[in-house]
Amino acid sequence: MIAIIDFGSQYTQLIARRIRELGVYAEIFPYSVSKEEIFRSAKEEIEGLILSGGPASVLSEDSPKVSLEIVKSFNVPILGICYGMQLLSYLNGGKLERSVFREYGYTQLKIISDSVLFKEVPRDIVVWMSHGDSVVKPPENFTVTSITENNIIASIENSSEKIYLVQFHPEVHHTQYGKIILKNFVFGICNATGSWTLEKFMKEEEGIIKNKVGKKKVMMAVSGGVDSTVMAVYLKRILGNQLLPIFVNTGLLRLNEEDEVINNFKSLGIDVKYVNASDEFLLALKGVKDPEEKRKIIGRKFVEVFFKEAKDIEILAQGTLYPDVIETSSVKGPSVTIKTHHNRVPEIRKLEKEGKILEPFKFLFKDEVRALGKILGIPNKIINRHPFPGPGLAVRIIGEITKEKLDILRKADNIFIEELKRDNIYDEIWQAFAVLLSDKAVGVMGDERSYGNVIVLRAVTSADGMTADWARLPYEFLNSVANRIIREIHGVTRVSYDITSKPPATIEWE
């Protein structure tokens, strides 16, 4: 296995994800864990060590650190990524400085020295950067193997000690040849062997689930999205009638979504209890503009409605994925909070402490869940549905939520999705949706000036949702969508298209 030391990067689980894609088991440990604890916890022999990125600065006195002696005492090859590179450079006597020119997102990289790490990688590639500090002088006996277009050191190594350090993130989808670089480390340097598969994961989790649940009833909130649908089918096969799914209509769903969800579950042989709580949610959100407050209100109201229907919960199953977890707080490290997720509210955390939460997918990514769904035989029309946030359209309406705004947004969003499907573009996109802004913009309607609503269209490509790039949709297509929205939705005077990647933006607007 490959052991990963987590310094709080939002991408730490992506490292494990990429290693698992290679068929090698990977396990994550907090930077504060002792060597003895790692060896006690590790399920397999440790063949390599990876130090993750992180939000802190190595130059800060209170930044997370490990001793060089402990790292080297594993006697295995080491890969340091971003913060991991900076920390190991610092510990080995290298010089770091806060960068005048900070690199974020796409960056051109040039390989200037032969390295096993860059075997079968072209000399010029595009990588994904996210750093404020830089190594300006490598430690003694370390060789610079690549630099960026800004003449910043991008990778160094000490091949005799098998220490390889990269400033960029090979684990993210948008780094070219990132998977090959990790493959070179895992197989070419660590000489690891691969045996990890999704099928193996499913079988191992099945035993864990049966042992945890026993004869208890398992309640589950289903949304009809990929995560909860795959989870429901998976648990139904394991637990049968012990699974009791509940679908709550929050009033924040897309156009006709409640009917589509119920029909999809029926086609999969799953009976779902339907609860319409639209009025309750809209009343609770009245006058609220702050996005974090919206999420908290929706989370509390959802728990209130769900618990009322579920009554005494013996076990609560959730289709939580890892991006949900790390964007709230790190599972095993000091990562920074990005936003509060509705399924990590205090009431859920209370059940978690009581041992009543079942989250078998919480270390999986969306593409893995989709692959799992295909193994389970779930139709592509369900598997390929775009992600939809738990708080629904509430985080796609900037400012206060009203029934009128919801109606406008539902129509705009439906037009966008209809056109994507009509032009056979939908399946090429990771996520597409419309956003309704709080501000209004001037327009000319019927030869008169008028102030109307602004709709922003957002479409991104991604492999796992951790990073994303804006989709290069054809101009003719965007023109067609914008014309339909303005013609068919009264009060909309302007349509824009969002061309921001993640990072620096998030995929959702709130």
C-alpha positions in Angstrom: 0.0 0.0 0.0 0.9 3.7 -0.3 0.6 5.7 2.9 -0.5 9.4 2.5 0.3 12.0 5.1 -2.5 14.6 5.1 -1.5 18.3 5.7 -5.1 19.5 5.0 -5.1 19.8 1.2 -8.6 19.9 -0.4 -7.1 17.3 -2.8 -5.7 14.8 -0.4 -8.4 12.2 -1.1 -7.8 12.7 -4.8 -4.3 11.4 -4.3 -5.7 8.2 -2.7 -8.3 8.1 -5.5 -5.7 8.2 -8.2 -3.5 5.6 -6.5 -6.6 3.3 -6.2 -7.2 3.8 -9.9 -3.9 2.1 -10.4 -5.1 -0.9 -8.5 -3.0 -0.1 -5.4 -4.5 0.3 -2.0 -3.9 3.8 -0.4 -4.6 4.9 3.1 -4.6 8.4 4.5 -3.2 9.4 7.9 -3.1 12.8 9.7 0.2 14.6 9.9 0.1 14.3 13.7 -0.1 10.5 13.8 2.9 8.6 15.0 4.9 6.1 12.9 3.7 3.3 15.3 0.1 4.2 14.8 0.5 4.2 11.0 2.0 0.7 11.1 -0.7 -0.5 13.5 -3.5 0.9 11.3 -2.1 0.0 7.9 -3.8 -3.0 6.3 -1.0 -3.8 3.9 2.8 -3.4 3.8 3.8 0.2 3.2 5.7 0.5 0.0 5.7 4.3 -0.5 5.0 7.5 1.4 3.2 10.6 0.0 3.1 14.0 1.7 0.1 16.0 0.6 -0.5 19.6 -0.1 -2.0 22.0 2.4 -3.3 25.5 3.0 -0.7 26.6 5.5 2.7 28.1 4.9 5.8 26.2 5.9 7.3 29.5 6.9 4.7 30.1 9.6 5.7 29.0 13.1 2.4 27.2 13.7 2.2 25.4 10.4 1.8 21.5 10.5 5.1 19.7 10.4 6.6 16.3 10.8 10.3 15.5 11.6 12.6 14.5 8.8 13.8 11.5 11.0 10.3 10.0 11.1 9.7 10.5 7.4 13.0 8.8 6.5 12.6 6.1 9.0 10.0 4.4 6.9 12.8 3.4 4.5 10.5 3.7 1.5 10.4 6.1 -1.5 8.8 9.5 -0.7 6.8 11.9 -2.9 6.1 15.4 -1.6 3.3 17.4 -3.3 2.9 21.2 -3.0 3.1 21.8 0.7 4.8 18.4 1.0 7.5 19.6 -1.4 8.0 22.8 0.5 8.1 21.0 3.9 10.7 18.4 2.8 12.8 21.0 1.1 12.8 23.1 4.3 13.6 20.1 6.5 16.5 19.2 4.2 18.0 22.6 4.3 16.5 24.2 1.2 15.4 27.9 1.0 11.7 28.9 0.7 10.2 32.4 0.0 6.8 33.8 -0.2 6.2 34.2 -3.9 5.8 37.6 -5.5 4.1 35.8 -8.4 1.7 33.3 -7.1 0.6 30.4 -9.3 -3.0 29.2 -9.3 -4.7 27.0 -11.8 -3.3 26.1 -15.3 0.5 26.6 -15.5 3.0 25.7 -18.2 5.8 23.4 -17.0 9.1 22.5 -18.7 11.0 19.3 -17.7 14.7 20.2 -17.8 16.3 17.0 -16.4 15.7 13.3 -16.9 13.8 11.6 -14.1 12.1 8.3 -13.5 9.2 10.3 -12.2 8.7 11.9 -15.7 9.2 8.7 -17.7 7.0 8.8 -20.9 6.0 12.4 -20.1 6.7 15.1 -22.8 9.1 17.9 -21.9 6.4 20.6 -22.0 3.1 20.0 -20.2 0.3 21.9 -18.5 0.0 21.3 -14.8 -2.4 22.5 -12.0 -0.8 24.8 -9.4 -2.1 26.3 -6.1 0.7 27.8 -4.0 1.8 31.0 -2.5 5.3 29.9 -1.3 8.1 28.6 -3.6 11.4 26.8 -3.2 14.1 29.3 -4.4 17.1 27.2 -3.4 16.9 23.3 -3.4 18.5 21.4 -0.5 22.1 20.0 -1.1 22.2 16.9 -3.3 18.8 17.7 -4.8 18.4 18.3 -8.6 15.9 20.6 -10.2 14.0 18.5 -12.7 11.4 21.0 -13.9 10.5 24.7 -13.9 7.3 26.7 -14.7 6.8 29.3 -17.4 7.4 31.9 -14.6 10.9 30.4 -14.0 9.7 29.0 -10.6 11.1 25.6 -9.5 8.4 23.0 -10.1 10.1 19.8 -9.1 13.3 18.6 -7.4 14.6 15.2 -6.4 17.3 13.2 -4.6 17.2 9.9 -6.5 19.8 8.2 -4.3 17.6 8.7 -1.3 14.4 8.2 -3.4 12.9 11.6 -2.5 10.8 13.2 -5.2 9.2 16.6 -4.7 6.7 18.4 -7.0 5.1 21.8 -6.6 2.2 21.0 -8.8 -0.7 18.7 -8.2 -0.4 15.5 -10.3 -3.5 14.1 -8.6 -6.0 16.6 -10.2 -7.6 15.8 -13.5 -6.4 19.0 -15.2 -2.7 18.2 -14.8 -1.6 16.6 -18.1 0.1 13.2 -17.6 -0.6 13.4 -13.8 -1.7 9.8 -13.7 1.5 8.7 -15.5 3.6 10.7 -13.0 1.9 8.9 -10.1 2.1 5.6 -11.9 5.9 6.2 -12.3 6.2 6.8 -8.6 4.0 3.9 -7.5 5.3 1.2 -9.9 8.6 2.6 -11.2 10.0 3.9 -7.9 8.1 2.1 -5.1 7.7 -1.2 -7.0 4.2 -1.6 -5.7 1.8 -4.3 -6.8 -1.9 -3.7 -7.6 -5.0 -5.6 -6.4 -7.6 -3.0 -5.4 -10.9 -2.9 -7.3 -14.4 -1.4 -6.9 -15.7 -5.0 -6.7 -13.4 -5.7 -3.8 -14.6 -2.5 -2.1 -18.2 -3.6 -2.6 -17.6 -7.0 -1.0 -15.7 -5.6 1.9 -18.3 -2.9 2.6 -21.1 -5.5 2.4 -19.6 -7.3 5.4 -19.1 -4.1 7.3 -22.8 -3.0 6.6 -24.3 -6.4 7.7 -22.2 -6.4 10.8 -23.2 -2.8 11.7 -26.9 -3.1 10.9 -27.8 -6.6 12.1 -31.6 -6.8 12.2 -32.1 -3.0 12.6 -34.2 -0.9 10.2 -32.2 1.5 8.1 -33.8 4.9 7.2 -32.4 6.8 4.2 -33.2 10.1 2.6 -33.1 9.8 -1.2 -33.0 12.7 -3.6 -33.0 10.8 -6.9 -29.4 12.0 -7.6 -26.7 9.5 -8.5 -25.3 9.2 -5.0 -28.5 8.4 -3.2 -29.9 6.2 -6.0 -26.8 4.0 -6.2 -26.7 3.8 -2.4 -30.4 2.8 -2.3 -29.9 0.1 -4.9 -26.7 -1.2 -3.2 -28.3 -1.3 0.3 -31.6 -2.8 -1.0 -29.6 -5.8 -2.4 -27.8 -6.2 1.0 -30.6 -5.4 3.4 -33.9 -6.0 1.5 -36.9 -4.7 3.4 -34.8 -3.4 6.3 -34.2 -0.4 4.0 -36.8 2.4 4.3 -36.1 5.2 1.8 -37.9 8.6 2.2 -38.0 11.3 -0.5 -38.6 14.9 0.9 -39.8 17.5 -1.6 -38.2 20.7 -0.3 -39.8 22.9 -2.9 -36.3 23.7 -4.1 -36.3 21.0 -6.8 -36.0 21.4 -10.6 -39.0 21.4 -12.9 -41.1 18.2 -12.5 -38.2 16.6 -10.6 -40.4 14.9 -8.0 -42.3 12.9 -10.6 -39.1 11.9 -12.3 -37.5 10.7 -9.1 -40.4 8.6 -7.9 -40.7 7.0 -11.4 -37.0 6.2 -11.5 -37.1 4.5 -8.1 -40.2 2.5 -9.1 -38.3 1.3 -12.2 -35.5 0.1 -9.9 -37.9 -1.9 -7.7 -37.6 0.5 -4.7 -40.7 1.8 -2.9 -40.1 5.3 -1.7 -42.2 7.3 0.9 -42.9 10.7 -0.6 -43.2 13.8 1.7 -44.2 17.2 0.3 -42.7 19.9 2.6 -42.4 22.7 0.1 -44.3 25.3 2.0 -42.4 24.6 5.2 -39.0 25.2 3.6 -40.1 28.4 1.7 -41.5 29.8 5.0 -38.3 29.0 6.9 -36.2 30.7 4.1 -38.3 33.8 3.9 -36.1 37.0 4.0 -32.8 35.0 4.2 -30.0 36.1 1.9 -26.8 34.8 3.3 -25.8 31.5 1.6 -24.3 29.9 4.7 -27.5 30.7 6.6 -29.6 29.2 3.8 -27.7 26.0 4.0 -28.0 25.8 7.8 -31.7 26.5 7.7 -32.3 23.9 4.9 -30.2 21.4 6.9 -32.2 22.0 10.1 -35.6 21.9 8.3 -34.7 18.8 6.4 -33.7 17.0 9.6 -36.9 18.2 11.3 -39.1 17.0 8.5 -37.2 13.7 7.9 -37.0 12.8 11.6 -40.7 13.4 11.9 -41.4 10.9 9.1 -38.7 8.5 10.1 -39.7 8.6 13.8 -37.2 6.4 15.9 -34.1 6.0 13.8 -32.1 2.9 14.5 -29.6 3.5 11.6 -29.5 6.4 9.2 -27.8 5.8 5.8 -26.4 8.7 3.8 -25.0 8.8 0.3 -22.3 11.2 1.5 -19.2 11.4 -0.8 -15.8 12.6 0.1 -16.1 16.0 -1.6 -19.0 16.7 0.8 -16.9 15.8 3.8 -13.7 17.7 3.0 -15.5 20.8 2.0 -17.0 20.9 5.4 -14.0 19.8 7.4 -11.2 17.4 6.9 -11.8 13.8 7.8 -8.2 13.2 8.8 -6.4 16.5 8.6 -6.6 20.3 9.0 -8.2 21.3 5.7 -10.0 24.6 5.5 -13.8 24.9 5.5 -15.2 25.9 2.1 -18.9 25.6 2.8 -21.3 23.8 5.1 -23.0 20.8 3.7 -26.6 20.0 4.6 -25.8 16.4 5.6 -23.2 17.4 8.2 -25.5 19.5 10.5 -25.3 19.0 14.3 -28.2 16.6 14.4 -26.5 14.3 12.0 -23.2 14.6 13.8 -25.1 13.6 17.0 -26.2 10.4 15.4 -22.7 9.9 14.1 -21.3 10.0 17.7 -24.0 7.5 18.7 -22.8 5.1 16.0 -26.1 5.3 14.1 -24.8 6.7 10.8 -24.0 4.5 7.8 -21.9 6.2 5.1 -20.2 3.4 3.0 -19.5 5.8 0.1 -17.9 8.6 2.1 -14.4 7.9 0.8 -15.6 7.6 -2.8 -15.8 10.2 -5.6 -18.7 10.7 -8.0 -17.1 8.9 -10.9 -16.5 5.9 -8.7 -20.1 5.9 -7.6 -21.2 6.0 -11.2 -18.9 3.1 -11.9 -20.4 1.3 -9.0 -23.9 2.0 -10.3 -23.0 0.4 -13.6 -21.8 -2.7 -11.8 -25.2 -2.8 -10.1 -27.0 -2.5 -13.5 -28.6 1.0 -13.0 -29.6 2.5 -16.4 -27.3 5.2 -17.9 -30.1 7.8 -17.9 -29.9 7.8 -14.1 -26.1 7.2 -13.7 -25.3 10.1 -16.0 -27.5 12.6 -14.3 -25.6 15.8 -13.4 -24.9 16.5 -9.7 -27.5 18.5 -7.9 -26.7 20.2 -4.6 -28.5 19.1 -1.4 -29.9 22.6 -0.8 -31.3 22.5 -4.3 -32.1 25.8 -6.1 -31.6 27.8 -2.9 -27.9 28.0 -3.7 -28.6 29.0 -7.3 -30.7 32.0 -6.4 -28.5 34.7 -5.2 -30.2 36.5 -2.3 -33.7 35.8 -0.9 -35.7 32.8 -2.1 -39.2 33.4 -3.3 -41.7 31.3 -5.2 -41.6 33.7 -8.2 -37.8 33.4 -8.4 -38.0 29.7 -8.1 -40.4 29.6 -11.0 -38.1 31.8 -13.2 -35.0 29.7 -12.4 -36.8 26.3 -12.9 -37.9 27.4 -16.4 -34.4 28.8 -17.3 -32.6 25.7 -16.0 -35.0 23.4 -17.8 -34.5 25.2 -21.1 -30.7 24.9 -20.7 -30.8 21.2 -19.9 -33.4 20.5 -22.7 -31.0 22.2 -25.3 -28.0 20.3 -24.0 -29.8 17.0 -24.4 -31.3 18.0 -27.8 -27.8 18.7 -29.1 -26.3 15.6 -27.5 -24.0 17.7 -25.3 -25.4 16.7 -21.9 -23.3 13.6 -21.3 -20.1 15.5 -22.2 -20.7 17.9 -19.4 -20.0 17.2 -15.7 -22.6 19.7 -14.4 -24.8 22.3 -16.1 -27.3 24.7 -14.5 -28.7 28.2 -14.4 -28.2 30.8 -11.7 -30.6 33.7 -10.9 -28.8 36.9 -9.8 -30.2 39.3 -7.2 -29.4 42.4 -9.3 -31.3 43.4 -12.3 -30.1 44.7 -15.7 -31.5 47.1 -18.2 -33.0 45.7 -21.4 -35.1 46.8 -24.3 -38.4 44.9 -24.6 -41.0 46.0 -27.1 -39.1 49.2 -27.9 -39.1 50.2 -24.2 -36.4 50.2 -21.6 -37.0 47.8 -18.8 -35.1 46.3 -15.9 -35.3 42.6 -15.7 -33.7 39.5 -14.2 -30.3 38.2 -15.1 -29.7 34.5 -15.7 -26.2 33.1 -15.6 -25.5 29.8 -17.3 -22.8 27.5 -15.8 -21.4 24.3 -17.4 -18.2 22.6 -16.4 -16.2 19.6 -17.3 -14.6 17.5 -14.6 -13.7 13.9 -13.6 -14.6 14.1 -9.9 -15.8 17.6 -9.0 -12.7 18.5 -7.0 -11.4 20.6 -9.9 -13.4 21.7 -12.9 -13.0 23.7 -16.1 -15.6 25.7 -17.8 -17.2 23.9 -20.8 -16.4 25.4 -24.2 -20.0 25.3 -25.5 -20.5 26.5 -29.1 -21.5 30.1 -29.5 -24.4 29.1 -31.7 -25.7 26.8 -28.9 -25.4 29.5 -26.2 -27.1 32.0 -28.5 -30.0 29.5 -29.0 -30.4 28.9 -25.2 -30.2 32.7 -24.4 -32.8 33.5 -27.0 -35.2 30.8 -25.7 -34.8 32.0 -22.1 -35.5 35.6 -22.9 -38.4 34.8 -25.2 -40.1 32.2 -23.0 -39.5 33.6 -19.5 -41.2 36.9 -18.7 -39.0 39.3 -16.8 -35.6 38.0 -17.9 -33.6 40.6 -19.9 -30.1 39.3 -19.9 -28.3 35.9 -20.1 -24.6 35.5 -19.3 -22.2 32.5 -19.4 -19.7 31.8 -16.5 -16.2 31.0 -17.7 -14.5 30.5 -14.4 -12.7 27.3 -13.4 -12.5 25.6 -10.0 -10.3 26.8 -8.4 -10.4 29.7 -8.0 -14.2 29.5 -8.1 -16.4 26.7 -6.8 -18.8 24.9 -9.2 -21.9 26.2 -7.5 -22.4 30.0 -7.0 -23.2 29.8 -3.3 
